[in-house]
Each structure stands twice: as structure tokens, then as C-alpha cells.
Amino acid sequence: MTAALRRPRTKSHSAQVGVASARGRFLRLHDMIASTGLSESTIRRRVEKGEMPKPVALTTRCVGWWEGDFLAWAATKREGAEQA
């Protein structure tokens, strides 16, 4: 295995290739809106109903969704859409 394959991905490298970083990262609300195409109110409503992953409090006024949780949720949505 080459050194390039063993190197952990950085956030910028992950963004360039469109995959989750090896360490993971938090997605902010604007990332969720861009990734899903849903509005802020729809995302908040679905979180409240338990239809989307819950965000994690990063500070007293800042929340984020763990990227792995979002990707797992998105994968189940894709599988459901393919079966329909």
C-alpha cells in the first residue's frame, strides 16, 4: 500500500473528493440544507419527529450533525427510494 493511501484524509481533501474524512467532522445547518435540499424549518421539524439524526450541541449557541450519522441516514433514504 502506498503512503498516499495510508494518509488520513483532511477536511479539505475530503471536500475535494466528496467523501467523509477518516476522522469525521460536524456538518452545520447550511451543510445540511445544501446536502438535502430541504429548508431549515423542514430539517428542524424532521429532527423533532425523529425522522432525521439529532444535532449535537457544539457550544451554547452552535449545533452540528456528525457526518457519519448524516451519511448513514442518507443511505437509508436512498435505499428506500430505489425500492419504491
C-alpha positions, 0 to 999 in steps of 0.5 A: 500500500502506498503512503498516499493511501495510508494518509488520513484524509483532511477536511479539505481533501475530503471536500475535494473528493466528496467523501467523509474524512477518516476522522469525521467532522460536524456538518452545520445547518447550511451543510445540511440544507445544501446536502438535502435540499430541504429548508431549515424549518423542514430539517428542524421539524424532521429532527423533532419527529425523529425522522432525521439524526439529532444535532449535537450541541457544539457550544451554547449557541452552535449545533452540528450533525456528525457526518457519519450519522448524516451519511448513514441516514442518507443511505437509508433514504436512498435505499428506500427510494430505489425500492419504491 
